[in-house]
Amino acid sequence: MDAILETPSRNARRNNAASPFTMTDDQLTVHSVTGVDLTLSIAGPGTRSYAFVIDWHIRLLIACAWLLAAYYLFNVPLQLKTAGALWSVLPASIIYFLYHPVLEIAMHGRTPGKRMAGVRILSRDGGPPSVTALLIRNIFRLIDSLPATYMIGLVTCFMTANRVRIGDMAAGTLLVLDNTAAEESLARIEALAAGSQLPLDALELVDQVLQRWESLETGSRAQIARALLGRLEASAEPQALAALTALSDSDLRAKLQAHLSSREPAASHV
């Protein structure tokens, strides 16, 4: 399982029940109802700056591309003194200034630059940001960008506990390192837990074996499967346990798969 996924103790789950998330200066931990938590690292000023520089170049190139297209394709002059310049300069300005809010809403807290830098925007409770939050965050860019080169926003990121700029504080958002694989793993475990009575540690282990089944050497995966099934079915008849040695590779896999979808209480913990 990804290192970012943790199975907390029973006491930790009880303590976490009151709050869906906890936060430190460097990390945001979202507590799942299944007890499998998702921990995300908060992006620092360096990563923020890298994402912004990428996005700045992209939106500048798109705006310039429109200007050139208007000039060569539509024969619109680029001089600001002419009325026709509205058809070139105005759309280019709209592209430049609405780049962030439009793409962050369309891409659910991401932009091409953020995706390339491996970061995304989340609300402070770990959920996806609302459209309102994203709009507020971008309105405050006008303050964060002062006096030049995003000086206020950059200084604020160094000074605040969770490395947020003024726009994030106003919108209740965070910029975190994007770990899509961890989120997909968390969602998968939650979905499996809804249909299986295996304890979470056993559920995670069985799922890991099945996910990596094809990449494991045949003899090794059969040995792992028999040992795992033996512990899952510890209360079964000795003859049934002995019969595991006669099961084929495909039978072992099917038997493990059956445990993931079984709603019967598990015989033992792994």
C-alpha distance (Angstrom), angle and dihedral (degrees) to the residues before:
residue distance angle dihedral
M1 . . .
D2 3.76 . .
A3 3.78 111.0 .
I4 3.77 89.2 -123.5
L5 3.81 91.8 68.0
E6 3.77 114.9 82.4
T7 3.81 132.9 -176.4
P8 3.81 106.4 -145.2
S9 3.76 125.1 -151.8
R10 3.81 121.4 -94.2
N11 3.81 91.6 -102.3
A12 3.79 91.4 49.6
R13 3.79 90.5 52.2
R14 3.80 90.5 51.5
N15 3.80 91.3 51.0
N16 3.79 91.8 46.9
A17 3.79 93.3 51.9
A18 3.80 91.6 83.1
S19 3.80 93.6 56.8
P20 3.81 127.5 37.8
F21 3.80 91.6 -149.3
T22 3.78 144.7 17.9
M23 3.77 127.2 -156.0
T24 3.77 137.4 -159.1
D25 3.78 128.5 180.0
D26 3.80 90.8 -87.7
Q27 3.81 107.0 25.5
L28 3.79 143.8 45.3
T29 3.81 115.8 -153.9
V30 3.81 118.1 -164.5
H31 3.80 112.9 -158.6
S32 3.78 115.2 -140.5
V33 3.80 124.4 -150.4
T34 3.79 87.7 -122.5
G35 3.81 92.4 57.8
V36 3.80 93.5 -112.0
D37 3.81 105.3 122.5
L38 3.79 129.4 -154.9
T39 3.79 115.0 -142.2
L40 3.80 118.7 -165.4
S41 3.79 126.8 -174.0
I42 3.80 116.7 -128.6
A43 3.80 112.7 -121.6
G44 3.80 117.2 -115.9
P45 3.82 130.4 -138.9
G46 3.81 92.5 -90.2
T47 3.80 94.4 56.3
R48 3.81 90.6 43.3
S49 3.78 91.1 52.7
Y50 3.81 92.3 48.0
A51 3.82 91.7 52.7
F52 3.80 91.7 46.2
V53 3.81 93.6 50.5
I54 3.81 90.7 52.1
D55 3.80 91.7 48.9
W56 3.81 91.5 45.3
H57 3.79 91.4 56.2
I58 3.81 92.4 45.2
R59 3.81 95.5 51.2
L60 3.81 91.6 43.2
L61 3.81 91.1 52.5
I62 3.82 92.0 47.4
A63 3.82 91.4 49.6
C64 3.81 91.8 47.6
A65 3.80 90.4 46.8
W66 3.80 89.6 56.1
L67 3.81 91.2 49.9
L68 3.79 91.3 51.9
A69 3.81 92.4 44.9
A70 3.81 91.1 51.0
Y71 3.79 90.5 49.2
Y72 3.80 99.1 46.1
L73 3.80 102.9 29.6
F74 3.79 102.6 34.1
N75 3.79 98.4 27.4
V76 3.81 90.7 -126.0
P77 3.82 112.4 158.3
L78 3.77 117.6 -125.9
Q79 3.80 96.5 -143.5
L80 3.78 112.0 115.5
K81 3.81 90.6 -141.0
T82 3.81 92.6 72.6
A83 3.78 127.1 79.4
G84 3.79 89.7 -133.7
A85 3.80 89.1 66.1
L86 3.82 87.9 79.6
W87 3.80 88.3 71.8
S88 3.78 90.9 56.8
V89 3.81 109.4 26.3
L90 3.82 98.0 39.2
P91 3.83 96.6 52.8
A92 3.80 90.1 43.6
S93 3.82 90.0 52.6
I94 3.79 91.2 48.4
I95 3.80 90.4 51.2
Y96 3.79 91.0 49.6
F97 3.81 98.1 47.2
L98 3.81 99.8 36.6
Y99 3.80 95.0 44.3
H100 3.81 95.3 99.0
P101 3.82 101.8 42.0
V102 3.80 95.1 43.1
L103 3.81 96.0 46.9
E104 3.80 95.2 40.5
I105 3.80 89.4 54.8
A106 3.81 93.8 43.3
M107 3.82 94.0 44.8
H108 3.82 96.1 40.8
G109 3.77 99.4 -113.7
R110 3.77 98.2 -24.3
T111 3.79 138.2 98.1
P112 3.81 128.0 -171.7
G113 3.81 88.7 -97.3
K114 3.78 93.3 48.9
R115 3.79 90.8 47.7
M116 3.81 91.5 51.2
A117 3.81 91.0 46.6
G118 3.80 91.1 48.0
V119 3.81 98.2 -118.4
R120 3.80 137.0 116.8
I121 3.79 139.7 -177.2
L122 3.81 119.8 -106.3
S123 3.77 133.7 173.1
R124 3.80 115.2 -106.6
D125 3.81 91.0 -101.6
G126 3.81 90.5 58.1
G127 3.79 96.5 -104.3
P128 3.79 128.7 119.1
P129 3.82 113.5 -76.5
S130 3.79 118.1 -104.9
V131 3.78 122.0 -119.8
T132 3.81 88.7 -111.1
A133 3.81 91.7 53.3
L134 3.80 91.9 50.0
L135 3.80 91.9 49.2
I136 3.82 92.1 48.9
R137 3.79 90.2 47.6
N138 3.79 91.1 54.2
I139 3.81 95.5 44.0
F140 3.79 88.1 58.9
R141 3.80 89.6 56.2
L142 3.79 83.9 86.5
I143 3.81 88.1 66.8
D144 3.79 98.2 35.3
S145 3.80 91.4 53.2
L146 3.80 93.7 57.7
P147 2.97 134.8 144.7
A148 3.82 89.8 5.3
T149 3.82 141.2 -50.0
Y150 3.82 91.6 23.0
M151 3.78 91.4 -68.8
I152 3.82 96.6 158.7
G153 3.80 92.3 46.2
L154 3.79 93.1 48.3
V155 3.80 94.1 47.6
T156 3.81 90.5 47.4
C157 3.82 90.5 53.2
F158 3.80 89.9 56.0
M159 3.79 93.5 47.5
T160 3.83 103.7 42.3
A161 3.80 123.2 84.1
N162 3.79 96.3 -123.6
R163 3.83 96.1 36.4
V164 3.78 94.1 -110.6
R165 3.79 130.8 149.8
I166 3.81 125.4 -135.2
G167 3.80 91.5 -91.7
D168 3.82 90.6 56.7
M169 3.80 92.1 48.9
A170 3.81 91.3 51.0
A171 3.82 93.7 45.8
G172 3.81 97.9 38.8
T173 3.80 93.2 -122.2
L174 3.80 138.3 135.8
L175 3.78 133.7 -157.1
V176 3.80 108.6 -133.5
L177 3.77 135.5 178.6
D178 3.78 105.5 -94.0
N179 3.78 115.0 -119.5
T180 3.77 105.3 172.5
A181 3.80 92.3 167.1
A182 3.80 91.0 57.4
E183 3.80 92.0 49.7
E184 3.78 91.6 48.9
S185 3.81 90.3 49.5
L186 3.80 91.2 50.0
A187 3.81 91.7 49.4
R188 3.80 90.5 47.9
I189 3.81 93.6 51.3
E190 3.81 91.0 48.1
A191 3.80 91.0 50.9
L192 3.81 91.7 48.1
A193 3.80 92.1 47.4
A194 3.79 89.6 57.2
G195 3.80 91.0 61.2
S196 3.80 102.8 34.4
Q197 3.78 135.2 63.7
L198 3.79 93.3 -153.7
P199 3.81 114.7 122.6
L200 3.78 111.9 -102.7
D201 3.80 96.1 -107.3
A202 3.82 91.1 52.0
L203 3.79 91.8 42.9
E204 3.78 91.6 53.6
L205 3.79 92.7 47.1
V206 3.81 94.7 49.2
D207 3.80 90.6 47.5
Q208 3.80 91.2 50.1
V209 3.82 92.1 52.2
L210 3.80 92.1 48.9
Q211 3.80 93.0 45.7
R212 3.81 90.8 53.5
W213 3.80 96.3 36.4
E214 3.81 97.3 112.4
S215 3.81 93.0 46.9
L216 3.81 93.9 52.1
E217 3.79 121.6 89.9
T218 3.82 110.0 -103.4
G219 3.80 96.9 -118.2
S220 3.79 93.5 44.4
R221 3.80 95.5 49.1
A222 3.81 91.7 48.1
Q223 3.80 90.2 51.9
I224 3.82 91.5 47.5
A225 3.81 91.9 47.1
R226 3.82 93.5 50.4
A227 3.80 92.3 48.1
L228 3.80 91.6 48.0
L229 3.82 93.8 46.3
G230 3.80 89.9 47.2
R231 3.81 90.2 58.1
L232 3.79 94.1 42.5
E233 3.80 91.1 51.2
A234 3.78 98.4 37.9
S235 3.81 91.6 135.1
A236 3.81 93.5 53.1
E237 3.79 122.8 108.1
P238 3.84 114.9 -78.5
Q239 3.79 89.3 -119.3
A240 3.80 90.4 56.8
L241 3.79 91.4 50.7
A242 3.80 91.1 47.8
A243 3.80 89.1 51.3
L244 3.80 89.6 64.1
T245 3.79 89.2 78.5
A246 3.81 90.1 61.7
L247 3.79 95.8 50.9
S248 3.79 117.6 109.7
D249 3.78 124.6 -125.5
S250 3.81 92.4 -98.8
D251 3.82 92.0 46.2
L252 3.79 91.5 53.0
R253 3.77 90.8 50.6
A254 3.81 92.2 48.4
K255 3.80 91.1 49.0
L256 3.82 91.6 52.6
Q257 3.80 89.9 47.0
A258 3.79 89.7 52.4
H259 3.81 90.3 57.8
L260 3.80 90.6 57.5
S261 3.79 92.6 56.5
S262 3.80 98.0 35.4
R263 3.77 116.5 114.1
E264 3.77 92.7 -167.4
P265 3.82 116.0 106.4
A266 3.78 112.9 -93.7
A267 3.78 116.5 -107.7
S268 3.79 95.5 -134.0
H269 3.78 144.3 -9.4
V270 3.76 123.0 -99.0
